[in-house]
Amino acid sequence: MSSLIDLIFFSEKRKNILIMLANGPKDIDEIKESLNVKACAVMPQIKKLKDMDIIEQRGNIYELSDIGEVIVEKMLPLTSLLDVFDGNKDYWSKHDRSPIPRHLIKKLDMLGQCTLDEPDLDHLFEFPKYLRDSLNKSRTLKSFYSYFCPDCPSIQATCSKNGAEVHLILDKKVYNRLKNDFEDEYNILLENKVSLYIYSGDVRPSSFMVADDFMMLKLFGKEGEFDHRKITSFNSSALEWGNELAQYYIDHSEKIN
């Protein structure tokens, strides 16, 4: 068993070949182009996979064997899960994961390859500029805030004026500040039929946002400390995961309009 694990996971080329063939048979030119390598670099890896009867060759076409199909089917979720933690292990290990419901912890692999967004000191509370265009074009927006974000009122108001379906889940104190200190933006939210919710639970994330093209998640540290860094993912499966997270908090909140 260990030799099989070594065969698959100790070579990025072999792992990527198997992931590629999970989408169907490929000829050698397609494999070379996808991996951006020459034949001399990929053929030894293909031979090792053939020798273990994980892939089969039919002329110039390579495909997964029946055993290979089973192995790759089980391998893909683990590969996706490793992508979640790759480069971000310290964030996940040092932050409070309890606000993520158990059923979504079990599906954490859906986040796929994530990036850790670390804003500089001059833009700690500002929404990332590189996501502005995507956000403004989004047809849906679901957000949660345990703290008051200065950009929050304008972001939600702009998206709602652009015709997006907006769901905004807030801590009670955050909601009161939005209502009392940002009256113009609050009225825009009401006029554009934004769904507003108050979450009163003790266990909560710092914030999250799910749009059409991305999802962001910010967690508190294990001692409850605030951290400006956030996890961002653009995978379609991550959006599905994010929408499930949003629905969980919507279901556990009070709708106020």
Backbone bond lengths (Angstrom), bond angles and torsions (degrees), N, CA, C in turn:
res aa  C-N    CA-C-N  psi(-1)  N-CA   C-N-CA  omega(-1)  CA-C   N-CA-C  phi
1 M - - - 1.463 - - 1.523 111.42 -
2 S 1.372 116.02 -42.23 1.455 118.69 -178.63 1.510 111.45 -62.97
3 S 1.360 116.97 -34.82 1.461 119.49 179.18 1.526 110.79 -66.35
4 L 1.338 117.30 -34.48 1.457 121.03 177.97 1.520 110.24 -69.06
5 I 1.329 117.59 -42.12 1.463 121.17 177.31 1.519 110.32 -62.68
6 D 1.340 115.78 -43.58 1.467 119.47 177.32 1.513 111.11 -60.49
7 L 1.329 115.78 -41.28 1.460 120.58 -178.06 1.521 110.84 -59.69
8 I 1.323 116.69 -41.45 1.460 120.73 -174.02 1.523 111.92 -83.79
9 F 1.338 117.18 -49.45 1.455 119.97 -168.50 1.522 114.73 -94.81
10 F 1.323 118.66 -11.64 1.456 120.07 -179.97 1.524 112.42 -90.63
11 S 1.311 116.64 8.40 1.459 121.27 176.38 1.516 109.27 -142.39
12 E 1.323 116.21 116.81 1.469 119.95 177.60 1.522 110.95 -62.33
13 K 1.345 116.90 -35.54 1.465 119.62 -179.83 1.522 110.66 -63.83
14 R 1.338 116.96 -47.23 1.474 119.19 -179.16 1.532 110.68 -64.47
15 K 1.319 115.86 -42.56 1.470 119.23 178.89 1.526 110.71 -61.02
16 N 1.320 116.73 -43.86 1.469 120.47 -178.63 1.526 112.00 -69.31
17 I 1.322 117.35 -32.79 1.467 120.47 175.74 1.525 109.82 -61.93
18 L 1.325 116.34 -45.33 1.464 120.42 -179.38 1.529 111.37 -65.28
19 I 1.322 116.69 -42.29 1.467 120.14 178.39 1.523 110.10 -61.88
20 M 1.332 116.59 -40.06 1.456 121.25 179.11 1.526 111.48 -64.67
21 L 1.334 116.05 -44.39 1.470 119.95 -177.85 1.527 111.87 -71.92
22 A 1.334 117.34 -15.33 1.463 119.94 174.83 1.523 110.71 -63.63
23 N 1.336 116.29 -22.25 1.470 121.06 179.00 1.524 112.78 -91.13
24 G 1.347 116.20 2.44 1.460 119.67 177.61 1.520 112.12 128.47
25 P 1.337 117.04 166.33 1.468 121.49 -179.68 1.525 112.32 -59.49
26 K 1.326 115.90 148.59 1.459 121.62 179.96 1.525 108.75 -139.43
27 D 1.346 115.33 147.74 1.459 117.93 173.07 1.521 108.40 -89.49
28 I 1.332 115.59 171.85 1.459 119.88 -172.96 1.521 111.77 -63.94
29 D 1.336 117.18 -33.85 1.468 119.27 179.52 1.529 111.14 -66.03
30 E 1.331 116.99 -39.14 1.468 120.44 178.00 1.522 110.65 -65.38
31 I 1.319 116.20 -39.80 1.463 120.16 179.32 1.521 110.68 -65.31
32 K 1.341 116.50 -45.21 1.470 120.46 179.34 1.527 111.04 -61.33
33 E 1.323 115.80 -44.07 1.463 119.68 -177.91 1.525 111.12 -65.82
34 S 1.317 116.66 -43.08 1.467 120.33 -178.26 1.525 111.62 -65.44
35 L 1.328 117.08 -40.66 1.460 121.16 -179.08 1.523 113.01 -87.11
36 N 1.337 115.36 -9.25 1.464 121.18 -179.38 1.528 111.39 57.33
37 V 1.325 115.14 49.94 1.466 121.37 179.82 1.526 109.37 -135.24
38 K 1.330 115.04 166.46 1.454 120.71 174.98 1.524 109.99 -89.17
39 A 1.321 115.60 162.19 1.474 120.35 -177.85 1.523 111.60 -57.60
40 C 1.335 116.54 -37.98 1.465 119.85 -177.59 1.524 112.04 -63.96
41 A 1.346 116.77 -22.25 1.464 120.09 -179.72 1.510 112.01 -87.75
42 V 1.326 117.19 -28.49 1.466 119.90 -174.10 1.525 113.49 -98.91
43 M 1.341 117.81 -28.59 1.466 119.95 -175.44 1.536 113.53 -61.34
44 P 1.350 119.80 -39.25 1.471 118.58 176.98 1.532 112.51 -62.10
45 Q 1.339 116.67 -33.78 1.468 120.03 179.38 1.524 110.59 -72.11
46 I 1.330 116.69 -38.36 1.464 121.02 176.60 1.526 110.01 -63.43
47 K 1.332 116.83 -41.47 1.471 120.48 179.63 1.531 111.40 -60.66
48 K 1.353 116.50 -41.62 1.461 119.44 179.54 1.527 111.27 -63.88
49 L 1.323 116.77 -39.02 1.467 120.60 179.01 1.526 110.87 -69.92
50 K 1.334 116.48 -34.74 1.472 120.45 176.29 1.527 110.73 -67.87
51 D 1.326 116.08 -42.01 1.461 120.32 -178.37 1.531 111.63 -62.29
52 M 1.336 116.89 -28.93 1.468 121.17 178.37 1.528 111.29 -91.42
53 D 1.344 115.80 6.24 1.470 122.04 177.92 1.530 112.20 60.81
54 I 1.336 116.20 32.04 1.464 120.17 177.03 1.521 110.40 -90.97
55 I 1.335 116.36 -31.80 1.465 119.94 173.51 1.518 109.27 -127.01
56 E 1.325 114.46 158.73 1.457 121.74 179.87 1.520 109.16 -124.35
57 Q 1.335 115.13 153.07 1.460 121.10 178.60 1.514 109.19 -116.73
58 R 1.324 115.27 130.49 1.460 122.31 174.97 1.520 107.25 -126.73
59 G 1.334 115.89 97.05 1.455 119.87 -173.90 1.511 109.40 67.98
60 N 1.328 115.86 -119.91 1.460 121.02 179.08 1.524 111.77 -99.67
61 I 1.334 116.41 8.58 1.465 122.33 -175.87 1.531 110.46 -105.91
62 Y 1.333 114.51 136.63 1.464 121.09 177.53 1.526 109.21 -116.30
63 E 1.341 114.99 140.52 1.456 119.87 179.32 1.524 109.32 -149.16
64 L 1.321 116.10 163.05 1.455 120.68 177.54 1.521 109.97 -70.42
65 S 1.328 116.43 140.90 1.461 120.36 171.16 1.527 107.93 -77.05
66 D 1.335 116.78 175.22 1.463 118.62 178.47 1.531 110.94 -61.47
67 I 1.349 116.09 -39.03 1.459 119.82 176.21 1.531 110.18 -66.68
68 G 1.328 115.84 -40.58 1.461 120.58 179.04 1.515 112.38 -60.25
69 E 1.342 116.75 -38.43 1.465 120.51 179.42 1.528 110.91 -62.37
70 V 1.339 115.57 -42.58 1.467 119.75 179.16 1.526 110.74 -64.74
71 I 1.340 115.84 -45.15 1.464 120.29 -178.43 1.523 111.04 -61.99
72 V 1.329 116.93 -46.03 1.463 120.23 -176.60 1.523 110.77 -69.34
73 E 1.329 117.13 -35.82 1.467 119.88 177.58 1.525 110.87 -59.20
74 K 1.333 116.89 -39.43 1.456 121.07 178.91 1.525 111.79 -80.11
75 M 1.326 116.24 -25.93 1.457 121.15 -175.97 1.526 112.71 -76.83
76 L 1.330 117.28 -34.71 1.463 120.72 -172.34 1.526 113.65 -59.37
77 P 1.358 119.40 -45.18 1.471 117.63 177.97 1.525 113.04 -61.01
78 L 1.346 117.29 -38.17 1.461 120.19 178.42 1.522 110.53 -66.15
79 T 1.331 116.23 -41.69 1.461 119.87 178.41 1.525 110.52 -61.10
80 S 1.341 116.32 -42.79 1.469 120.37 178.43 1.520 110.89 -63.95
81 L 1.331 116.92 -39.95 1.459 120.49 179.85 1.520 110.86 -64.83
82 L 1.325 117.14 -40.44 1.460 120.46 177.94 1.521 110.69 -64.29
83 D 1.345 117.02 -33.91 1.464 120.71 176.64 1.531 111.17 -63.24
84 V 1.344 116.53 -35.65 1.467 120.76 179.39 1.519 110.30 -60.25
85 F 1.345 116.19 -43.34 1.462 120.79 -174.74 1.520 113.68 -89.01
86 D 1.320 117.23 -14.29 1.458 120.81 -175.68 1.531 110.50 -61.32
87 G 1.317 116.58 115.06 1.459 121.52 179.37 1.516 113.98 81.60
88 N 1.358 117.66 -8.68 1.466 120.83 -176.71 1.525 112.24 -122.88
89 K 1.336 116.80 14.45 1.464 120.44 -173.46 1.524 111.93 -56.91
90 D 1.333 117.51 -42.22 1.460 120.54 -178.34 1.524 111.30 -62.45
91 Y 1.327 116.95 -36.86 1.466 119.69 -179.93 1.526 109.87 -63.17
92 W 1.323 116.84 -50.10 1.459 120.73 -177.50 1.523 111.49 -65.98
93 S 1.320 117.90 -36.36 1.468 120.42 -175.52 1.520 112.45 -78.97
94 K 1.334 118.30 -24.85 1.461 120.90 -174.92 1.524 113.38 -104.09
95 H 1.333 117.42 5.33 1.460 120.89 -179.88 1.522 111.00 -118.25
96 D 1.318 114.28 157.28 1.462 121.61 -177.06 1.529 109.92 -76.59
97 R 1.325 116.20 110.82 1.465 121.17 -178.72 1.527 112.71 -92.34
98 S 1.339 117.09 -2.65 1.466 119.57 -176.20 1.529 114.40 -61.25
99 P 1.350 120.64 -26.64 1.472 118.64 176.33 1.529 113.82 -67.47
100 I 1.324 117.53 -14.14 1.468 120.08 176.72 1.516 107.51 -84.79
101 P 1.347 119.00 115.90 1.470 120.38 -178.54 1.520 112.07 -57.40
102 R 1.325 114.70 150.82 1.468 121.11 -173.11 1.520 111.80 -55.03
103 H 1.335 117.47 -40.12 1.471 118.91 -176.55 1.524 111.36 -67.10
104 L 1.349 117.28 -24.05 1.461 119.59 177.58 1.526 111.68 -88.73
105 I 1.333 117.53 -26.80 1.465 119.62 171.00 1.522 109.45 -59.46
106 K 1.321 116.30 -40.05 1.462 121.15 -179.38 1.527 111.65 -68.08
107 K 1.320 116.78 -18.29 1.469 120.79 179.68 1.524 111.63 -112.12
108 L 1.326 116.62 25.92 1.458 120.34 -176.95 1.524 112.53 -62.13
109 D 1.339 116.28 -23.48 1.466 119.69 178.09 1.523 112.14 -60.93
110 M 1.340 117.67 -20.87 1.464 120.79 -179.70 1.526 112.56 -64.73
111 L 1.341 116.64 -20.24 1.467 119.26 178.91 1.522 111.68 -68.54
112 G 1.335 116.70 -25.68 1.469 119.96 177.81 1.517 111.73 61.01
113 Q 1.313 115.46 -146.52 1.468 120.38 -177.29 1.523 109.65 -73.81
114 C 1.317 116.04 120.19 1.466 122.05 -177.44 1.528 110.57 -111.85
115 T 1.319 114.59 157.22 1.466 119.79 172.39 1.520 108.04 -118.10
116 L 1.316 116.04 148.49 1.453 121.78 177.22 1.519 107.87 -103.00
117 D 1.324 115.24 111.67 1.460 121.79 -177.32 1.535 108.85 -87.85
118 E 1.328 115.91 118.69 1.459 121.16 -179.94 1.526 109.46 -118.43
119 P 1.340 117.76 97.47 1.471 119.89 -177.79 1.528 111.39 -68.09
120 D 1.330 116.03 151.37 1.462 118.61 176.86 1.528 109.47 -80.14
121 L 1.312 116.23 170.79 1.468 121.43 -172.78 1.521 113.07 -61.83
122 D 1.326 117.60 -27.35 1.466 120.69 -178.04 1.523 113.01 -80.48
123 H 1.358 117.19 -9.94 1.464 119.60 -175.51 1.532 111.77 -135.77
124 L 1.333 116.37 37.04 1.464 120.08 -172.78 1.519 113.03 -60.54
125 F 1.325 117.93 -40.32 1.463 120.86 -174.84 1.528 112.79 -104.26
126 E 1.322 117.16 7.19 1.456 120.18 -177.54 1.524 111.15 -90.46
127 F 1.317 114.86 145.23 1.459 119.81 176.70 1.526 108.59 -68.07
128 P 1.351 118.05 138.29 1.479 120.37 -177.23 1.528 112.17 -56.46
129 K 1.321 115.95 127.90 1.457 120.55 -176.87 1.525 112.54 -62.39
130 Y 1.339 116.75 -33.96 1.468 118.93 -175.48 1.530 112.41 -70.01
131 L 1.333 117.20 -9.83 1.468 120.52 178.81 1.529 112.51 -105.71
132 R 1.326 117.61 -2.25 1.462 121.32 -175.02 1.523 112.76 -58.74
133 D 1.335 116.97 -49.22 1.468 120.23 -177.32 1.516 110.70 -61.76
134 S 1.320 116.48 -44.28 1.456 120.76 179.18 1.521 110.78 -61.91
135 L 1.317 116.42 -41.46 1.466 120.77 -179.89 1.524 111.08 -64.31
136 N 1.323 117.05 -43.86 1.462 120.79 -177.18 1.531 112.59 -67.25
137 K 1.339 116.56 -22.79 1.466 120.44 179.36 1.525 112.68 -94.04
138 S 1.307 116.46 -5.61 1.459 120.26 -174.52 1.527 111.13 -67.40
139 R 1.319 115.70 139.93 1.473 121.36 178.64 1.516 111.78 -89.11
140 T 1.331 116.45 -17.54 1.463 121.03 176.97 1.525 109.14 -136.48
141 L 1.312 115.91 150.37 1.454 121.11 177.57 1.527 108.70 -150.88
142 K 1.333 115.30 122.86 1.462 120.89 176.88 1.522 107.38 -124.69
143 S 1.345 115.49 124.12 1.460 119.74 -173.90 1.521 110.77 -134.62
144 F 1.328 114.45 152.13 1.462 122.14 177.13 1.518 107.49 -135.49
145 Y 1.347 116.45 134.30 1.465 120.90 177.02 1.523 110.15 -135.91
146 S 1.348 115.80 125.74 1.461 121.66 172.04 1.528 110.68 -93.27
147 Y 1.317 116.96 -11.26 1.456 122.44 -178.54 1.522 107.63 -132.15
148 F 1.331 116.88 163.61 1.461 118.31 179.92 1.518 110.02 -85.32
149 C 1.315 115.45 120.01 1.468 122.47 177.40 1.528 108.09 -101.58
150 P 1.333 119.27 120.93 1.468 120.99 -177.21 1.526 113.89 -56.78
151 D 1.342 116.62 -29.66 1.464 120.01 -179.79 1.526 112.62 -79.84
152 C 1.329 116.83 -16.48 1.466 120.57 -172.49 1.527 113.85 -56.44
153 P 1.342 120.71 -51.42 1.468 119.22 -176.93 1.524 113.69 -58.15
154 S 1.350 116.62 -45.50 1.469 119.12 -177.58 1.524 111.57 -69.19
155 I 1.349 117.28 -37.74 1.468 120.95 178.87 1.519 110.70 -61.23
156 Q 1.330 116.07 -50.53 1.459 120.20 -177.14 1.536 110.89 -66.25
157 A 1.346 116.86 -40.20 1.465 120.54 179.90 1.527 111.13 -64.92
158 T 1.333 117.01 -45.07 1.467 120.87 -179.53 1.521 111.42 -61.97
159 C 1.333 116.97 -46.13 1.456 120.56 -179.29 1.526 111.45 -63.85
160 S 1.314 116.87 -39.75 1.461 119.27 179.48 1.528 110.99 -67.82
161 K 1.346 117.63 -38.51 1.475 120.64 176.62 1.523 111.35 -65.85
162 N 1.340 116.64 -28.57 1.469 120.50 178.32 1.529 112.26 -78.89
163 G 1.311 116.75 -0.23 1.466 120.28 175.76 1.515 114.92 96.17
164 A 1.344 117.70 7.27 1.459 119.99 -179.78 1.526 110.80 -73.19
165 E 1.321 114.98 150.56 1.462 120.73 171.16 1.524 106.99 -83.94
166 V 1.332 116.41 112.95 1.457 121.14 -170.95 1.527 110.60 -114.19
167 H 1.330 115.10 130.41 1.462 122.41 173.45 1.520 106.85 -120.68
168 L 1.340 117.03 123.76 1.462 121.72 -175.54 1.530 109.35 -125.09
169 I 1.340 115.53 117.35 1.464 122.60 -177.75 1.525 107.54 -109.85
170 L 1.340 116.07 124.60 1.454 120.07 -173.42 1.523 111.96 -132.85
171 D 1.322 115.22 150.46 1.449 121.86 165.42 1.533 107.57 -63.75
172 K 1.336 117.16 150.77 1.461 121.47 -176.04 1.521 112.09 -56.63
173 K 1.341 117.14 -44.47 1.467 119.93 -178.84 1.524 111.13 -66.04
174 V 1.320 116.09 -36.51 1.466 119.88 178.75 1.525 109.80 -67.27
175 Y 1.340 115.84 -42.52 1.478 120.00 177.52 1.528 110.87 -59.46
176 N 1.332 117.43 -45.12 1.468 120.33 -178.71 1.518 111.60 -62.81
177 R 1.318 116.93 -37.71 1.469 118.64 178.75 1.522 110.48 -68.71
178 L 1.332 116.86 -40.96 1.467 119.83 177.12 1.522 110.18 -58.83
179 K 1.314 116.95 -46.03 1.469 122.07 -176.52 1.522 112.01 -67.95
180 N 1.332 117.23 -39.90 1.471 120.90 -172.76 1.521 113.71 -89.40
181 D 1.344 117.22 -34.21 1.465 119.85 -173.67 1.524 113.95 -102.68
182 F 1.333 116.79 -13.05 1.471 120.32 -178.98 1.526 108.61 -130.75
183 E 1.326 114.11 60.83 1.467 120.66 -172.56 1.520 112.59 -60.89
184 D 1.335 117.72 -41.16 1.476 120.26 -178.48 1.523 110.68 -62.75
185 E 1.328 116.23 -48.77 1.470 119.78 -179.86 1.532 110.88 -64.57
186 Y 1.334 116.09 -39.14 1.470 120.19 179.74 1.520 110.39 -61.50
187 N 1.326 117.01 -42.96 1.472 120.18 179.16 1.516 112.12 -65.81
188 I 1.345 116.17 -34.80 1.466 119.48 176.39 1.518 109.93 -62.59
189 L 1.342 116.10 -40.91 1.461 119.88 178.50 1.522 110.89 -60.96
190 L 1.315 116.25 -43.81 1.465 119.80 179.71 1.529 111.20 -66.74
191 E 1.326 116.83 -43.10 1.468 121.04 -178.93 1.527 111.76 -62.50
192 N 1.337 116.62 -32.08 1.460 120.54 -178.03 1.526 112.91 -98.58
193 K 1.345 114.03 17.20 1.473 120.98 172.50 1.538 113.20 57.99
194 V 1.336 115.85 39.19 1.457 120.20 172.68 1.532 108.72 -68.35
195 S 1.314 116.85 134.82 1.465 121.23 177.60 1.522 108.86 -82.54
196 L 1.341 115.90 117.51 1.455 122.06 -177.46 1.523 109.92 -108.21
197 Y 1.338 115.74 136.97 1.458 121.54 -178.16 1.527 109.34 -134.00
198 I 1.332 116.20 148.54 1.459 121.89 172.35 1.523 108.23 -113.24
199 Y 1.334 115.27 124.74 1.466 120.96 178.12 1.521 108.49 -103.23
200 S 1.333 116.47 126.66 1.463 121.16 -175.43 1.522 113.55 -113.57
201 G 1.312 117.60 4.57 1.463 120.54 -178.58 1.519 112.41 -68.67
202 D 1.324 115.80 154.89 1.463 120.70 179.68 1.524 112.41 -78.94
203 V 1.327 117.19 -33.31 1.461 121.98 -179.90 1.514 109.10 -92.49
204 R 1.313 116.79 119.01 1.462 120.11 -173.93 1.530 110.95 -153.79
205 P 1.325 116.86 150.99 1.470 118.94 171.62 1.520 109.52 -76.54
206 S 1.306 117.00 167.18 1.456 120.77 173.97 1.527 109.18 -66.15
207 S 1.333 116.42 -51.51 1.467 121.07 176.27 1.519 108.85 -168.55
208 F 1.323 115.60 161.93 1.465 120.88 167.79 1.517 108.83 -153.76
209 M 1.300 115.74 159.83 1.462 122.82 178.36 1.520 108.96 -146.13
210 V 1.329 115.85 134.10 1.462 121.43 177.62 1.524 107.74 -127.19
211 A 1.325 116.52 117.64 1.461 122.48 176.75 1.529 108.60 -114.93
212 D 1.327 117.00 -168.26 1.462 120.03 -179.19 1.523 112.83 -67.80
213 D 1.342 116.40 -33.16 1.464 120.16 -170.25 1.525 114.70 -116.87
214 F 1.310 118.97 -5.16 1.461 120.18 -177.92 1.521 110.25 -156.61
215 M 1.333 114.36 161.43 1.457 120.60 169.71 1.521 108.78 -136.90
216 M 1.332 115.24 142.56 1.463 121.26 179.51 1.518 108.52 -125.88
217 L 1.328 115.65 143.42 1.453 121.85 179.87 1.525 109.27 -136.53
218 K 1.317 115.39 129.04 1.461 121.07 177.80 1.529 107.90 -123.99
219 L 1.332 116.54 125.81 1.458 122.33 -178.84 1.528 110.69 -112.18
220 F 1.332 115.82 153.25 1.455 120.06 171.47 1.528 109.40 -76.97
221 G 1.332 116.43 157.23 1.447 120.22 173.48 1.523 110.54 -67.73
222 K 1.310 116.35 168.72 1.466 120.28 -175.67 1.520 112.95 -65.74
223 E 1.331 117.86 -19.54 1.458 121.68 176.39 1.522 111.19 -99.89
224 G 1.345 116.44 11.89 1.458 120.76 178.87 1.513 114.47 86.43
225 E 1.339 117.29 5.57 1.454 119.96 -177.74 1.541 111.32 -74.44
226 F 1.320 114.69 148.25 1.462 121.10 -179.61 1.525 110.05 -80.18
227 D 1.321 116.71 141.17 1.463 122.58 178.50 1.521 107.79 -134.65
228 H 1.328 116.49 127.61 1.464 120.50 -178.43 1.530 112.93 -74.03
229 R 1.319 117.55 -17.36 1.457 120.13 -176.94 1.515 111.03 -72.06
230 K 1.327 115.23 151.53 1.455 119.77 -179.43 1.523 110.61 -143.59
231 I 1.330 115.53 151.65 1.456 123.00 175.88 1.525 108.31 -90.35
232 T 1.334 116.75 132.47 1.465 121.79 179.64 1.516 109.66 -126.80
233 S 1.327 116.19 138.60 1.466 120.99 176.40 1.520 109.30 -140.07
234 F 1.335 115.26 148.39 1.459 121.58 -177.60 1.529 111.85 -117.55
235 N 1.333 117.86 3.25 1.472 120.95 -177.95 1.523 110.77 -70.84
236 S 1.322 115.73 147.24 1.468 119.83 178.47 1.527 110.61 -61.59
237 S 1.338 116.94 -36.56 1.464 119.68 178.74 1.532 110.75 -68.47
238 A 1.337 117.09 -31.39 1.463 120.53 176.86 1.522 110.79 -67.18
239 L 1.329 116.52 -36.71 1.466 120.29 177.22 1.521 110.28 -64.80
240 E 1.330 116.20 -40.34 1.463 120.42 176.66 1.527 110.07 -61.77
241 W 1.329 116.33 -44.86 1.464 121.96 178.22 1.528 110.17 -60.89
242 G 1.324 116.03 -45.45 1.460 120.67 -179.50 1.518 112.43 -62.91
243 N 1.323 117.07 -38.98 1.468 120.39 178.45 1.522 111.19 -67.46
244 E 1.337 116.67 -33.92 1.469 119.55 175.29 1.520 110.35 -66.36
245 L 1.341 116.96 -40.01 1.454 120.86 177.55 1.532 110.29 -62.70
246 A 1.329 116.02 -44.60 1.463 120.28 179.27 1.525 110.92 -61.44
247 Q 1.328 116.19 -43.46 1.467 119.49 -179.16 1.530 111.01 -64.14
248 Y 1.317 116.34 -36.50 1.468 120.20 177.79 1.530 109.98 -59.05
249 Y 1.329 117.24 -46.52 1.462 120.34 -178.43 1.533 112.11 -74.35
250 I 1.312 117.30 -30.33 1.468 119.80 173.39 1.529 110.08 -63.34
251 D 1.346 115.45 -44.52 1.462 120.39 -179.44 1.525 112.46 -65.33
252 H 1.328 117.65 -23.27 1.457 121.14 -178.44 1.538 111.16 -105.32
253 S 1.328 117.33 18.40 1.465 121.91 -179.85 1.532 110.04 -121.65
254 E 1.324 115.09 167.53 1.470 121.41 176.99 1.521 109.42 -101.10
255 K 1.341 115.63 122.28 1.469 120.22 177.44 1.521 108.27 -78.14
256 I 1.316 117.42 132.50 1.470 119.63 -172.49 1.522 113.11 -114.46
257 N 1.304 118.98 3.58 1.469 119.52 176.31 1.504 110.83 -146.27
